[in-house]
Amino acid sequence: MRKMPVLTMVCLVVLGLAVVPSYSATVAANDTPDIVLQTGGSVSFDLADFFSSSEGALTYTAEGATVAGSVVTVDGSSPTAMFTAGGVSVESEVVVSSFVIGNGPEVDNNNRIVGKDGGNLFYNPLVAGGVINSKVNLSGLPAVGGAGTGTGQTGAALIATVASVDFSTADTGLVQVTRQISTASGLTPTLNQDGSYAVQAGADFSGAWLVTLGATDGDSKDAVHLLAAKATAVDPAGFTAIPAGTLAQGTFAAGKFTNAAGQGTLAFGSAIAVGSAGDVVTLVFDYTATAAVNVAGVLFDGALSGTSLAHTNPSGTNVATGTTKSISMSMVTYTGTVIPAIQVAGAGEVTVANIAVVNAGPVTSYALDPNAKAFSNSVASLAGWGSDILGTGAVAPVADTANNFASVDGSGSMKLAGTGGIANAFQAVSLTAGTAVAECWAQSVSGSGAFALVLTDGAALSSETFVSSLGASWTKVIAVATPSAPTTAYLVVQAAGFDALVDDVCVRIVNDKPEFADLALLGD
């Protein structure tokens, strides 16, 4: 699979097929990805992303690859690479391919994918009965004898398959993912010889499905992948407009916001049942702005008052003007029902369209390496954490013995003593370009209040989730942001008006290596 840019919600990469997680008494492991290399190429990756131990550090060995510490290098000299640690072994199939299939477009400086309906090749909200038609053809396809999928080609054969994705989290915090090819998706993908493609959804289409588009020719093979997820279309004609915060309200009608200086407008729709508690829900929409105003996506959970509230792009400093762009944002729903909303602040006109709400599963579950991290901290020692980033006189965090995941890396947690005030903690995180998923587990230990998880660079990049009814059991909270270039961001956790415990804090990077592949989806 070629390395592809990512959208806020999801990086669509190929996943291993029907992978069964491996376990010993103390070690859990994910199957490592299959590898597709160009002649003379190699790939390196960290086995620590695929193994987890409740007894501390592991020693790794490799066959068909070289290993230094936990980092392995696969060079294609063997058709199989096996990796072992703590008595558990996993393996990767390896293919050296004569061709490389590419996909586009790139993430632009507005942190958005250009276009929709197939121009967005990584996250495709698809209404039942609809179709995705490619706006950018695949590149690098080998010459084939037929005009399209299933037409009796000679030589190279085009591939179009659909796979489901299942996922779970082991009690060590390791994300386990399984995949299975399915003919019951309600989708019909077609790949043509010129690299154009279409994905047709039936009237009964539901769920989220990986679509693999590629080719095989002898021992060579490669593919790219997209996600097609059922979307609930939202008509902005039914939105209600209210003031945005303390700003004076502008107007909203027929999908258009019109604000004067000092005005801000929040327009929201009706409640939408999207799934079950714990599901990740995504809001997507297009916007066209006449000025560099603040355009933000907002999701309320449960009701307008919000069991939780998430929003993205609140600064507005990276809003493009005079062209249509897309915004996508994700949150965990604690009620199974959300209210979509869009907020515009500042003088100018903004027209919104193609609004949809999608339940497509956890953001990282579509990555071949869902455990890859830019940052991870068990927080027991509080090493590296600062406090009072907002300049509000916040109480500093203290260490606590409570624990979420029962592992060495998760022993102990952080206590935010926010009763009667505010307590917060922050740490700087170096992010690569792509999708960054801030994640933590939190619980209340003294009543209720507002818990916040924020990932921001203080300028164009910001994603924030607020939970107003954090309970006495551990709850997962996420915030998803998409830097278009490497940047340093601040990860912030905060409790206001109550005491909270925070554990297993990390920022996952959904940005897989170009050589990662799933040969099973290509017919192996």
N, C-alpha and C positions, 0 to 999 in steps of 0.2 A: 504494500500500500504506500502511496506517495504521501509525504508529509503535507497536510492540508491546513489552511488557516481555520480559525474557529470562531464561532458565534458565542455570545454570552451564555446561552443556554447549554450548548453541547458541542463537542468536537466529534464529528462523525468519523469514527475509525473502525476498522474491521476488528472483530473479536474472535477469540478461539471458539471452536465448536464443541458444544456439550462437554465442557470442561468440568470434571468432578474434583473439587478441592481435596487435597491430601492432608492427612493428619497423623501425628503420632501422639503420645501421651502429653507432650509439651509443645509441639511444633505444628503450625498450620501453614499450608503453602498453596498458592495459585499456580496453575500451569503457566509457564513462561510462553510468550508469543512465538508463533512460527516466524521465520525470517525469510525475506526475499531480497537477495543481493544482486547488484550488477556485477559483472565479471571484474574481479580484482577488488571488490568492495568489502567492507566489514562494518559491524555495528557493535557498540558497547552499551551495556545497561546494568543497573544496580539490582542484584538479587535481593537486597533488603526490602525492595518494593514488593516482592513476591513471597517472602517467608516471614513468619512471625513466631516468636518464642516467648513462653511465660517463664523461662529460666535464664534470661539474659542473652549475651552475645552468642552468635552462631559462627561456626567455621564452615566455609563453603568449598566444595570441590567441583570439578567440571570434567566431562569427557566430550571430546569433539569441539572444545573451546578452551580458551585460557582464562584463568581467574586470578585477580589480584585483590585480596581482601574480599569484598562483596561484589566487586565490579568484574563482569565477564566480557570477553571479546569473542565474537563469532565471525570467522572469515570465510565460511563456505567450503572449507576443506573436508568437511564431513557432512553427510546428509542428515545427521541427527546430533543434537547437542543436549547432553543430560547434566543436570545440576542437582547436587545433594547437600543437605544440611540437616543436622539433628535426626538422622535416620529416615528422612523423607526425600524422595527424588521426584523431580519434574523434568520435562524435556520440551525441546523445540525441534520441529522439522525445519530443514534449511534447503532453500532452492536458490540456485544461481540462474538469473534470468537475463535474456538477451534484449529485453525491451522493458521500458518503464512507462506506465500509464499515468498521466497527469490530470489534474482537475483544478478549477478556479471558480471564482476570482479570489483575490487576496482581501484580507481585512484592511479597510482604509483608515485614514487618520481620524475618523469619527467613531472608531471602534465598532463599526457596523459592516455587515456584509452588503455589497452592492446588489440591489435588485431583490426580487422575490420570485416565487413560483418556478423554482428550478435555477434561478440565478443564485439563490441561497442554497448551496449544495450540501450544507452540513446540518441544517435543521429545517425541515420542511413541514410546517403545519398544513395538514391536508384534510379538507372537509370531505365527508363521505359523499361519493359520487363525483368527486373532483379529479383533476389530473395535474401532475407536475410535468411540464415540458422544459427541456434544457434550454437555457439561454446561452450557455457556454459549452461547446462540445468537449468531450474527453480528448486528450492528446496522447500520442504514442501508441495507439492501437496498431497491432500488426495487420498486414493485409490478410483479408479473409475471402473465402469463395462465395459467400452468400451476402444478401443485402441486409440481413438483420438476424436477431436471435431466433433460433429454431428453424432456419431455412435450408439446412443441409449443406453447410459450408464444407469445403475441403481445406486441408492445412490447418491454419489457426482457427479456433472456435471462440465465438463470443460467449460470455457468461453473464447471466442475469439471475441472481438468486435472492430469496427473501428469508431472513432468519429472525427468530424471536430472541429476547434477552431476558434472563432471570437473574436475580441478584439477592444477596443476603450479606449480613455483616457478622463475621465470627466474633466470639466473645473476647478476642484479642484486639478487636478493632480493624482487622484485616477485611477488606471488601472482597467478597467472593462473587464471581460472575460465571454464569453458564449460558451457553448459546445453543440454539437448535434450529436447523433449516425447517421451514414449514411451508406447506402448500395451502394453508387455511387462513392466510393473512387478509384476504379480501383485496390484495394488491396484484396488479399485473404489470411487471416491468418489461420494457423493451429497449434493447441497445442496438443501434444501427451502425453500419460499417463506417460511416463518416464521423462517428463519435457522438452523435446526437442521441437523445434517449427520452423516454417518457415513462411515468409511473402512474397508472390508472387505478383509482380507488373505487371499489364497488359500493353499492348502496348500504351494505352491511359492514363496511370497513370500521374497525375499532382497534385500539391498542397502539403500540409503537413498534416499528419493525425496521431492522437494518436491511438495506437494499445494496447488494454487491454487484458492481458493473465492471467487467474486465474481460480477459482473454487468456487462453492457454494455447501453446504451440510447442509440442514435444515436451521437453523438460522445463521450458520457460513458461512463466505465468506471472500475472500481476493484476491488480484491480484497485479501484477506488470505491468509496462507500458513502451512502447518505442515509439519513434517518427520515422515515415518513411516519408521522404521528398524527393521530386523529385530533382535529381541532374543532372547537366550538366557535363558530363565527359570531361576532358581536357587532350589532348594528348601532353606530353612534347616534342614530336618530332617537334612540330611546334613552340617551344619557340625561342626567340631571346635573346642572351646574351650580356650584357654590363657590364662595371665596376661597382662595388658597391661603391658609393661615390667616395672618392679620392684614394681608393686602386687600385693597378694594377689588371687588369682583369686576371682571370684564364680561365679555359675552361669548356664548358658545351656541352655535346653531349649524345644522347640516354638516357636522364634522369639522367645523372651522372655529378656532379660537381667535378672538380679536381683543387685544389688550392695549391700553394706553400706558404711559409711564406710571409706575407705581401700582399697576394692577396685576392681579394673578387669579387664575381660574382653575378650579378642579372640577372635572366632569366625570361622573361615575355611572356605571350601568347597574343592571339587576344582578342579584345573587345567582351564581352558577354552581351546580353540583358537579364536582370534578373528580371525585374518587373518595378515598378513605383517609382518615387521619394518618399522618406520616408521609403521604405522597408529596412528591415535588411537582409544583404547578408553575407553568410558564405563561406570561403575558407577552404577546408580540403585536407590534403595530408598525405601520409606515407613517412618516411625517414629512411634510414639506413646509419649511419656515422661510419667512421673508426677512428675518433679522436673527441675530445670534442671541435668542432668548433662552430661557430655561425650559427644556422639554423633558419631563420625567414620566416614567411608567410607575404605576402604583398598584399594589394588590392589598386589599383588606381581607382578612380571614374571618369568616363567619358572619360578620355584620359590619356596617359602616364604622362603628366605634372600634372594631377590630380586636379579635382575640390575638391576632398578630398583624403587623403591618410591614410591608417591604417596599422599597423603592430604589430606583437606579437612575443615574445621570442627573442628580439634583443640582449640580453646579451650573450646567448649561454652557460651560466654556468651550466644549467641543462640538457644539451643535452646528451642522452645516446649513448653509442657506442656498435657496434657489435650486435645490435638487432634492429628489426623494431619497430618504434614508430609512433604515429599519432600526427599531429598538426592541430588545428582548430582555426579560428579567425573570428570575425564578425565586420561589420560596417554598418552604415546607408548610403544608396546610395541617392545622391541628383540628379542624372541624370537618373537612371534606367539602366545604363550600367557600367560594371566594367571590369578591366583588371587584371587577376590573375598573381601573380609573386611570386617567391621564391628566397631568398637571402642566400648565404653561404659565410662566411668570415673566413679566417684562414686556416692553412695547414692541408690538409686531403681530403678524398673523401667522397661524400655524394650522394647516389642514391635516387631519389624520384619516387613515383608511386601513383596510385589511386588518382590522383588530380581531384577535383570536385568543382564546384561552386553551391551553394544552396540558394534559396530564401525560407526561412521557417518561416518568421514572427519574431516579436520582441522576444528577448531572454526570457524575464520574463513572456511572455504570457502563457508559458507552465507550469508554477509553479502554484500550488494550491493557494498559497499566493503570488501573483505577486508584492505586495506592501511591503513585508518584507524588512527591511533596516538594514544595518550595520551602516549607517551614513545618516543623512538628515539635511540640513541647508538651511533656507530661505535666508541667506546671507545679509539680510538687515542691521544687526548690525555689520557684519564682525567679530563677536566673534569667537575666536579660530583660525582665519586665520593668516598665516605668509606670507612673500613675499621674492622674490629674492632667491629661493631655488637653482637656477642654478648658482648663484654667478656672474651674469652678470650686476649688478647694476640696476636691474629692478625696475620700479616704483611700489610702493605699491598700492593696490586697495583702492577705496573709495566707500562709500555707495551712492546709487542712488534711486530715488523714483519710477522709472519705475518698472512694474510688469508683470510677465508672467501669471501664474494662479491666478485668482481673489479669493484668499482665505487669511485667517489670516496668515497661515503658509507661504504664498508666498508673503506677502506684502513687497515691496522694493527689490532691487537687488544690485549686485556688479558691479562697473564700473572699467574696466581695461584700463587705459589711456596709450596705447601703441604707440600713434602717435609719430614718430621720434625715437622710441626706442622699449623697451620691458616692458610689465607689466605682473606680474604673482601673483598668490596666491596659497598657498598650506595648507593642513591640514592632520595630521596623522589619519589613519583609522584602527581600529582593525578588521581584517578579519578572518572568520572561514574557514575551509576547504570546498571547493566546488566552485561554480561559483559566481564571483563578477562582477556586471555590473555597472560601473561608468556611470553616466548620468547627463547631464545638458542641459539647454536651453540657447542659446546665440544669440546675434544679433549685427551687426555693427552699430555704430553711427557716423563713420567718415571715409568713404572710404573703402579700402580693404587692406588685409594683411593676415597673417597666424594666425589662432586660433588653439590652441592645448588643448586636454584633455588627461591627462596621469594618469595611475594607476600603481605604481611601488614600489617595496621594495628595489630598488637600487641594486638588485642582480639577482636572478633567475626569479623573477616575474616582467613582464612589458608588458603593453598593451598601445598603443598610437594611437590617431587619430588626424590628422591635417586637417583643413578645410581652403582652400586658397581663397575661394570666399564667405565668410559669408555675407549674405545680410541684408537688413534693417528690416526683419521680424524675429520673434523668430524661431529658428531652433534647433531641438533636436540633440545632439551629444552623442555618447556612446563609451565606451572602455571596452572590456570584458577580464577578466583575471581569471585564475583558480589556486588558491593556493591549494597544496596538504596537507597542514597542517596550523594551525592557524599562522598568521603573522601580522605584522604591516606594512602597505603600506602608501605611500604618494599619495594623490589625488591632482593633479596640474591642474590649468586652466591658460592659457597664451594667451595674444594678442601681436603680433609683428607687428609694423608699422601702427597700427590703434587703435581706441578706440572701445571697445566691452563692452556690458552688459552681465552679466551672472546671471542666476536665477535658482531656484528650483534644487539645486545640491544635488545628493544623490548617494549612492552606494547600490544597491539592491542585496540581497542574494538569489540565486535560489537554495534553500536547504531545502526542506520541511520536516516536521516531519514524522516519520515512520508510525504514526497512521492516517495520513490524507488519505482520500479515496474518491471515487466517487461511491456511491452505484448504481446510475442509470446505469453506465457502466457495472454493474454486474447483470443487469436484473430487478432492482427495478424501 
